[in-house]
Amino acid sequence: MTRAEQPLSHPEVVEEFRGFARRVSALVHAHGGRVFVGVDELDKIGSAEQAERFLNELKGVLGIPYVYFLVSVSDDALVSFERRGIPLRDAFDSSFDEIVRVGRLTYPESRRLLYRRVIGLSEPYVGLCHVLSGGIARDLIRAARRVVQIGTALAARPAGVVPWDEDVLEADRFVVRTQEETPALPVQLADVSAAVVREEISRKALAFTHALTDVGAAGGAAFQRILYDAGTASSPRDLMDALLRPGDDEPPEVTRLHVDYAAYVYFCQTVGEVFSASLDDIRLERCTGTPAWEGGFDALAAARAAFVTDSRIAWHAVSGIRRAWQLDVQDLTI
């Protein structure tokens, strides 16, 4: 006689879990509590079919007394799944009691979050972090950390050094000079925003260079040269002039990347011009007050968030903000 261990079948696993959850929830309920089960990262499931199968299989463990299931999925995943033909509305409606959409952070919410984590961060810098994050809490913390690092590096630079000098400011290393060695310069908002913008443009250029290599389409040589030279461009405006002159016979897949990068540089250019010496107390009050101003921090954050949907939509949103600030508006000619 040979004995072999056999795994439980799917119905047996479901029944085992339901029995365990039922016993736990009964004990917790007896003490006045409830059981919550969180299911996150639904957008990381590999394929549309697997995601649909997961939702249908999850229904087998629902309906346990005093047990509540919270399933988290991003807006990006919902849009992506819908485009790929999954009937998410039917699956969700048949599985869950209620669907709650969690929106992006508003400027007051971002300010409250940062003030709980950072001491001494003034209003313009909070606005800069909020705009760069697009209202995403995780990106807000990352932006605040980077702004503080850049500000620390700029405070240590000697007199006469430009804000993004590689000897003083690098991606992850800072050269610190003492007060006795060289006189320190006061850190200005315009310097910090210029350094942040330049860094954002360079990082996105590297990402688009890899994306262009993955596409592998002929006819993208002009765009590739622009990406290689993006880090050495004298200003975002000069880079925009080069980006709005596309190469001849550019393939559609290269054009899409071209538009995406041009729109992001357009956004970065606007951020650099808004968070400058022109951001006085009057404009700051308009950017943070209510009712919301069409050129305020929330509008800029919404334009940043629009890149998830479509870069052309983001371009038009940025143009509207530039009109509110009475800045030059550029047409998308690509």
N, C-alpha and C positions, 0 to 999 in steps of 0.2 A: 504494500500500500504506500502511495506517495502523496504527501501533503504539500500543497502550494497555497501561498497567500494570494487572495484575489481582492483587487480594489473594489470599493463600493461603487455601485452604479450611480448615475446621476440622481434618479429618484430617491435612492437610499441616502445619498449625501444630503439632499434637500431635507429629507425627513429627520435625519440626525441633527441638522442645524436647527430646524424648527423646534424640535424637542428641547434642545439645549437652550435656545433663546426663550422658549416658553417658560422653562424653569427659572432662568435668571430674571426674566421680567416679572414673574410672579413674586419672587423674593424681593426685588427692588420695589415693586408696587406696594408690597406690604409695609414698607418703610416710607411710603409717600414719594417715591421717585419714579423716573421713567428711563427707558433705555433708548439711546440714539445710536444709529449705525451710519457712519459717513462713508460715502463712496465718491472718491475724487479721481481726477485725471482721466475722465471718460474720453477726452479728446486725444489721448495717447494711444487708443486702440488702433491696431494696424490698418484695418480695412473697414469699409462701410458695412460689409456683410457681417463681420465680427461684432461691430458695434450694435447692429440690429439684433443679432443673436444674443448678445449680452443683456440687452434690455428685456428681451423676451424671457430669458432664463432667470433674470432677477425677479420677475413677477412671481416665481415659484416660492420665494421666501417672504413675500409680503403678506400682510394681513394677520400678523401675530399680535395679540393683545399687548398693549403698553410698549410696543417697539416701534420706533419711528425711523424711517430711512431718509437720509438727506443725500441726494445725488447732485454733484456739482459738475457743470459742463460750461465751457467758455462760449461766448458769442461766436468766436471764430469757428469753433467746431460745429455749432448749430448751422451756420451759414454753409460751411463746407459740406456737411452731411446732406443738407437739403439740396444743394446743387448736384450731389451725386445720387440723388433719387431715393434717399431713405425717407419713408413717411414718419418723420419724427413726431409730428403732431399726433398721429394715431397711436404710436408707441407710448408717448408720454401721457396722453389723455387716458389710455387704458391701464396705465401702471400707477399713476400718482394722483393723490388727492388735489394737490395744488402746485402750480409752477410759479415761482417768484423770480423775476429778473432783477439782478443786482447791478445797478448802474455804475458808471465811473465816478470817481471822486470829484466833487466840486472844489472850487478854490478854498472856501472856508473849511471843508473837511480835510483837504491836504494840509492846510495851515495848522489845524488842530492836531493832526497826526505828527507833523514835524516838530511842533512845539513840545510834544510829549517825549521826543527822542533827542532833540538838538537844542542846546542852550546858546543864545546869542545870535541866532540866524534871523537877520532882519527881513522886513516885508518884501523888498525887491528880489532877494535871493530865494525866498519861499516861492514867489511867483515864477521864477526861472525854473526851479525844480518841478513845479506843478505843470508847467508848459512842456518841459522835456519828457515828463512821464506820461502825458496824455490822459491823466486821471487814473492810472493803474497804481495801486498802492505799492506793489513790489518795485516797480520802476521808479516810484517817487523816492523810496529809500535809497535806491542805487544812485539816482541823480543827486540827492542831497550829499551822499558820501563823496561823490566825485567833485561836486562844487566845493566842498570843504577842503578836499585834497588840493585842488587847483588853487584855491585861495591861499592855502598854506605855502604852496610852492611860489606863488607870485609875491607873497610877503617877504620871501627870502631872496628875491632876485636883486642884483646890484643895480645902481642907477644906470640908465641908458640901455638896458636890455629889454627887448620887445617881449610882450607877454608870452609868446609861444616859442621862445628860444629853446632849442633842444638841449643846450647845456644846463638849463635851469628847470625846464618842465618836460618830462617824458611821460610815457603811458603809465608806468607803475613805479617810477623812481624819481626822487626829488633831491636836488643838490641844496643843502642847507648851508648858509653862510651866516656867521655870527655878526652881531652889530659892530664889533670892533674891526672886522675885516672890511666890510663895505657898508655904506649907509643903505638902509632899507627904504623902499618906496611904499607909500600907502596904497593899499589894494582898492581899486576902483571897480564898480559894477561892470563898466564897459570892458575892462581888461579880462575879468572872469568870464563874461559872456562870450567875448571873442575867442578865448582859449577853449571854452566848451564847444563853441560852434566849429572851430577848426578841427578839434578832436572828433566830433561827430561826423564831419564830412570825410575825414581821413578813414575812419573806421568803416563807414558805409562804402567808401570807394574800394576798400579791400574786399568787403563782402560781395560787391557787385562784380569785381574782377573774377572771383571764384565762380559766381553765377554765370558770367559770360563764358568762362572756360567750360563749364558743364553744358551750356547750350551748344557750344562747338559749331556755331554757324559762321559761315564765311560772310564777309561784308561788315564785320564789327570792328575793323581795325581802327577806325577813327574814334569810336567810342572807347575802345581799349586804351588808346593813347591819352584820352582825356582822364580816364581813371588812374592811369599811372602818374599823371602830372597833377592830380587833384591835391596831393599833400603839399605841393610847392606853389600853388596858385597864390597870388598876392592878396586876393580877397574873394569872398563868395560871389561878388558881382562879376568879376572877371571869369570865374568858373562858369557862371550862368551864361555869359556871352558865348563861351565855347560850347556849352551843352545845347544851346538853342540853334546851333548850326550842325545838324545831323549829316552824316556821311551819305554819299550817293548809294542808291540800291541797298539800303539797310534792310535786312530781313525782319519780318514782323516780330519774331521772338527777341531780336536785339532791340528793336524799337520799344518794346514793352519795358525792357530793362532800362533803356535810355530815358523813357518818360518817368519811371519810378525814381531814378536817381536825380534827374533834373528837378522833379517836384520836391524831393527831400532837401536838396540844396536851396531851393526857393524858400522852403520853410525855415531852414537854418539861417539864411540871409535875413529873413524877417525877424527871427529871434534876436540876432545880433544887433539889428537896428532898433528894435523896441527896447531891449535891455541895454541902454546906453546912457549917455549923459542927458539925453532928452527926456528920460523918465523922471520927471520932477514930481513934486508932491501932488499937484493937480491931476496929472495923468495917472499917477498911482492910485489916487482915490477913484478915478473913473474906471480903472481896470479891476478894482476890487469891490466896487460898490454895487448897489442894487437900485433900479433894475440893471440887469447885465448889459454891458456895453458891447456893441458888435466888434470892437477891437480889444476887448478885455482879455484877462488871463484865461478865463474859461473858454472863450472863443478860440484862442491859440491852442489850448489843450485839445479841444474838439477837432481842430484841423490836424493835429498830430495823430489823434486816434483815427481819423478818416483814412489814413494810409492803409489800415487793415482792410478796408472795403475796396477803395479804388484810388489810385494816385491822382487821377484827373479830378476827382471830386475834392481831394485834398488841395490840389492846385487852386481850384476856384474858391475854396474856403480861405486860403491864404491871401488870394487877391482881394477878397472882401475885407479882410483885416487890414491889408495895406492901404486900401481906400480910406478906411476909418482913421488911420494914422497919417493920411495924406502923404504916403510914400509912392514911389514910382511902381506902377503895375505892369507886369510883363505878360504877354499873351503866350499861350502854349502853342508853339508852331510846329511841334514834332508830330 
